[in-house]
Amino acid sequence: MEGNSGGGGNDVELVCKTLQVEHKLFYFDLKENPRGRYLKISEKTSATRSTIIVPSNGISWFLDLFNYYVNSEEQEVFSKELQLDTKVFYFDVGENRRGRFLKISEASVSRNRSTIIVPSGSARDEGWDAFRNILAEINEASRLFVLPNSEAPEGHAGLSDDVGAGFISQPAPATDLNVEHSSDLSPSEDMGNLGVSKVIRADQKKFFFDLGSNNRGHFLRISEVTGSDRSSIILPLSGLKQFHETVGHFVEITKDRIEGMTGANVRTVDPPQR
């Protein structure tokens, strides 16, 4: 993906955002060229400018990591390493006389190491929180842009507008979806109180779960997204309980293999020995 950072005349700007945190300006540019899509994040001060290039498949990982740093207690945060294609991003929390900051460094074989530093902000992590919110907006926008060479499934142009980026790090409790009650709803009733949409990630794939309805009744649409490839299945709510039981069966017979599995992309860096 490093080739995506070329900045040539073929680059198309999809989304541009600007954020000021204390004395720094951050520019977010979601771009696309024939080699793919990427997010350029630049930090500008009165004297310096530095840039990191995030492959499109890493935007949601950045969002998850900022959720981690925003939501964790100060004494509980750890440094993280994020592997994306041939790049490695290092996340380190530090502190100086101005307060806490998050240093993000990009290392790759084709670019010199580049670093941006995001202040936590004057109030409680308001800088990190604002940075996270822009990542969420860009992550959502990136999913809704369909690549020219890809075809969206029927009735599924891009992805459902109901799916919010924030769901990525908020797994749905089992009580969010009452299957037996849901199957009794008429097609004209509002689906808004049933959880609407959820997202899970497994390795490099994302799975989107969207409740919907048409003239035949209510259904659950499950979409698999890998890069620019999308495919969907439509499950009538009448079959949801049986689907749940069947998936549960395979979880049970494979639990010895899946217990202890974590995302392969991100690892915690042990603190130095004192």
C-alpha positions as CSV (number, residue, x, y, z in Angstrom):
1,M,0.0,0.0,0.0
2,E,3.0,2.4,0.3
3,G,2.6,3.1,-3.4
4,N,-0.7,4.8,-2.5
5,S,1.1,7.7,-1.0
6,G,2.4,8.9,-4.4
7,G,0.5,12.2,-4.4
8,G,0.5,12.2,-8.2
9,G,-2.1,13.7,-10.5
10,N,-4.2,10.5,-10.4
11,D,-5.0,10.9,-6.7
12,V,-8.7,11.7,-6.1
13,E,-9.7,13.4,-2.8
14,L,-12.7,11.7,-1.3
15,V,-12.9,13.3,2.2
16,C,-10.9,16.2,3.7
17,K,-11.1,17.2,7.4
18,T,-9.1,19.6,9.6
19,L,-8.7,19.6,13.4
20,Q,-6.9,22.0,15.7
21,V,-5.6,20.7,19.0
22,E,-3.9,23.3,21.1
23,H,-1.2,24.9,18.8
24,K,-1.3,22.1,16.2
25,L,-3.3,21.6,13.1
26,F,-4.1,18.1,11.8
27,Y,-5.2,17.5,8.2
28,F,-7.1,14.3,7.3
29,D,-7.2,13.5,3.6
30,L,-8.9,10.3,2.4
31,K,-7.7,9.7,-1.2
32,E,-7.8,7.2,-3.9
33,N,-5.6,6.4,-6.9
34,P,-5.3,3.4,-9.3
35,R,-3.3,1.5,-6.6
36,G,-6.0,1.8,-3.9
37,R,-7.3,4.0,-1.2
38,Y,-5.5,5.5,1.7
39,L,-5.7,8.1,4.5
40,K,-3.1,10.8,4.8
41,I,-2.8,12.4,8.2
42,S,-0.6,15.5,8.5
43,E,0.5,17.4,11.6
44,K,1.4,21.0,11.1
45,T,2.9,23.5,13.6
46,S,4.4,26.9,12.9
47,A,7.7,25.3,12.3
48,T,7.2,21.7,11.1
49,R,5.0,19.4,9.1
50,S,4.9,15.6,9.3
51,T,2.7,13.0,7.6
52,I,1.7,9.4,8.1
53,I,0.0,7.3,5.4
54,V,-2.6,4.8,6.6
55,P,-3.8,2.1,4.2
56,S,-7.6,2.0,3.9
57,N,-7.8,-1.3,5.8
58,G,-6.1,0.3,8.7
59,I,-8.6,3.2,9.3
60,S,-10.9,1.1,11.5
61,W,-7.8,-0.2,13.5
62,F,-6.8,3.4,14.1
63,L,-10.3,4.1,15.3
64,D,-10.2,1.1,17.7
65,L,-6.9,2.1,19.1
66,F,-8.0,5.7,19.7
67,N,-11.1,4.3,21.4
68,Y,-8.7,2.3,23.6
69,Y,-6.6,5.3,24.6
70,V,-9.6,7.6,25.1
71,N,-11.5,5.1,27.3
72,S,-8.7,3.6,29.3
73,E,-7.6,4.9,32.7
74,E,-4.4,6.8,32.6
75,Q,-2.4,4.2,34.6
76,E,-3.7,1.3,32.5
77,V,-2.6,2.3,29.0
78,F,0.1,0.5,27.2
79,S,2.1,1.1,24.0
80,K,0.8,-0.7,20.9
81,E,2.1,-1.9,17.6
82,L,-0.1,-2.2,14.6
83,Q,1.0,-4.3,11.6
84,L,-0.6,-3.3,8.3
85,D,0.6,-4.9,5.1
86,T,4.4,-4.0,5.1
87,K,4.0,-1.1,7.5
88,V,4.2,-1.0,11.3
89,F,2.6,1.8,13.3
90,Y,3.8,2.4,16.9
91,F,1.5,4.1,19.5
92,D,3.2,5.5,22.6
93,V,1.8,7.6,25.3
94,G,4.1,10.3,26.9
95,E,3.9,13.4,29.0
96,N,5.7,16.7,29.1
97,R,5.1,20.1,30.7
98,R,2.1,20.7,28.4
99,G,0.4,17.4,29.4
100,R,-0.1,14.0,27.9
101,F,0.3,13.1,24.2
102,L,0.1,10.2,21.9
103,K,3.0,9.6,19.6
104,I,2.2,7.7,16.4
105,S,5.1,6.6,14.3
106,E,5.0,4.9,10.8
107,A,7.8,2.6,9.8
108,S,8.0,1.0,6.3
109,V,10.6,-0.2,3.9
110,S,9.8,2.5,1.3
111,R,9.5,5.6,3.5
112,N,11.6,7.2,6.1
113,R,10.1,6.8,9.6
114,S,7.5,9.5,10.2
115,T,5.9,10.6,13.4
116,I,2.9,12.7,14.4
117,I,2.2,13.7,18.0
118,V,-1.4,14.2,19.2
119,P,-1.9,16.2,22.4
120,S,-4.6,14.8,24.8
121,G,-6.0,18.3,25.1
122,S,-6.6,20.8,27.9
123,A,-9.7,19.0,29.2
124,R,-10.0,15.3,29.8
125,D,-8.5,13.8,26.6
126,E,-10.6,16.2,24.4
127,G,-7.9,16.3,21.8
128,W,-7.8,12.5,21.5
129,D,-11.6,12.4,21.6
130,A,-11.9,14.9,18.7
131,F,-9.2,13.0,16.7
132,R,-11.2,9.8,17.3
133,N,-14.4,11.3,16.2
134,I,-12.9,12.4,12.8
135,L,-11.5,8.9,12.3
136,A,-15.0,7.6,12.9
137,E,-16.5,10.0,10.3
138,I,-13.8,9.0,7.7
139,N,-14.2,5.3,8.5
140,E,-17.9,5.6,7.8
141,A,-17.4,7.7,4.7
142,S,-14.8,5.2,3.3
143,R,-17.2,2.3,3.7
144,L,-19.9,4.2,1.8
145,F,-17.7,5.0,-1.2
146,V,-17.9,2.1,-3.6
147,L,-14.8,1.5,-5.8
148,P,-15.4,1.9,-9.5
149,N,-14.5,-1.7,-10.3
150,S,-16.7,-3.2,-7.5
151,E,-20.3,-4.1,-7.6
152,A,-22.5,-3.7,-4.6
153,P,-25.0,-6.4,-3.8
154,E,-28.6,-5.9,-4.9
155,G,-30.3,-3.5,-2.6
156,H,-27.0,-2.8,-0.9
157,A,-25.4,0.2,-2.6
158,G,-22.2,0.7,-0.8
159,L,-23.2,-0.3,2.8
160,S,-26.3,0.4,4.9
161,D,-26.6,4.0,6.1
162,D,-27.8,2.6,9.4
163,V,-24.4,1.1,10.3
164,G,-22.4,3.5,12.4
165,A,-18.6,3.3,12.8
166,G,-19.0,3.3,16.6
167,F,-20.4,-0.2,16.6
168,I,-17.0,-1.6,15.7
169,S,-15.8,-1.6,19.3
170,Q,-19.3,-2.2,20.8
171,P,-20.3,-5.9,20.4
172,A,-24.0,-6.4,20.7
173,P,-25.3,-7.9,23.9
174,A,-27.3,-11.1,23.4
175,T,-30.4,-9.3,24.8
176,D,-30.3,-6.7,22.0
177,L,-32.2,-9.0,19.7
178,N,-35.3,-10.9,20.9
179,V,-35.7,-13.4,18.1
180,E,-39.2,-14.7,19.0
181,H,-40.6,-11.2,19.6
182,S,-39.0,-9.9,16.4
183,S,-40.5,-12.6,14.2
184,D,-44.0,-11.5,15.2
185,L,-43.6,-7.9,13.9
186,S,-45.5,-6.8,10.9
187,P,-43.5,-5.4,7.9
188,S,-45.0,-2.0,8.6
189,E,-43.6,-1.7,12.1
190,D,-40.5,0.3,12.9
191,M,-37.2,-1.7,13.2
192,G,-35.4,1.1,15.0
193,N,-35.8,-0.5,18.5
194,L,-34.2,-3.8,17.6
195,G,-30.5,-2.8,17.6
196,V,-30.7,-2.0,13.8
197,S,-27.0,-2.7,12.8
198,K,-23.9,-4.3,14.2
199,V,-20.4,-4.9,12.9
200,I,-17.8,-7.6,13.8
201,R,-14.3,-8.1,12.5
202,A,-12.5,-11.4,11.9
203,D,-8.9,-11.2,10.6
204,Q,-9.1,-9.0,7.5
205,K,-12.9,-9.3,7.0
206,K,-15.8,-7.4,8.4
207,F,-19.3,-8.7,8.8
208,F,-22.3,-6.3,8.9
209,F,-25.6,-7.3,10.4
210,D,-28.6,-5.1,9.3
211,L,-32.2,-5.6,10.2
212,G,-34.5,-4.6,7.4
213,S,-38.0,-5.2,6.0
214,N,-39.7,-5.4,2.6
215,N,-43.1,-6.4,1.3
216,R,-42.4,-10.1,2.3
217,G,-41.6,-9.3,5.9
218,H,-38.6,-8.7,8.1
219,F,-35.1,-10.1,7.5
220,L,-31.5,-10.0,8.7
221,R,-29.0,-9.1,6.0
222,I,-25.4,-10.4,6.7
223,S,-22.8,-8.8,4.5
224,E,-19.1,-9.9,4.3
225,V,-16.7,-7.2,3.3
226,T,-13.0,-7.8,2.3
227,G,-11.3,-4.8,0.9
228,S,-13.6,-3.7,-2.0
229,D,-15.4,-7.1,-2.3
230,R,-18.8,-7.4,-0.8
231,S,-21.3,-10.2,-0.7
232,S,-24.5,-10.6,1.3
233,I,-27.1,-13.2,2.4
234,I,-30.6,-12.5,3.4
235,L,-32.0,-14.4,6.3
236,P,-35.8,-14.2,7.1
237,L,-36.4,-13.6,10.8
238,S,-38.4,-16.8,10.9
239,G,-35.1,-18.7,10.5
240,L,-33.0,-16.6,12.8
241,K,-33.3,-18.8,15.9
242,Q,-32.3,-21.9,13.9
243,F,-29.4,-20.0,12.4
244,H,-28.3,-19.0,15.9
245,E,-28.5,-22.6,17.1
246,T,-26.5,-23.9,14.2
247,V,-23.7,-21.3,14.6
248,G,-23.7,-22.1,18.4
249,H,-23.2,-25.7,17.5
250,F,-20.1,-25.0,15.5
251,V,-18.8,-22.6,18.2
252,E,-19.2,-25.4,20.7
253,I,-17.4,-28.1,18.7
254,T,-14.5,-25.7,17.8
255,K,-14.2,-23.8,21.1
256,D,-10.9,-25.5,22.0
257,R,-9.4,-24.0,18.8
258,I,-10.8,-20.5,19.1
259,E,-10.3,-19.9,22.9
260,G,-7.5,-17.4,23.4
261,M,-7.5,-16.1,19.8
262,T,-7.0,-12.3,19.5
263,G,-6.6,-9.9,16.6
264,A,-3.3,-10.7,14.9
265,N,-2.7,-7.1,13.8
266,V,-2.3,-5.4,17.1
267,R,0.0,-6.4,20.0
268,T,0.7,-4.8,23.3
269,V,4.3,-3.8,23.9
270,D,5.7,-4.7,27.3
271,P,6.9,-1.7,29.3
272,P,10.6,-1.5,29.8
273,Q,12.1,-3.1,32.9
274,R,12.9,-0.6,35.6
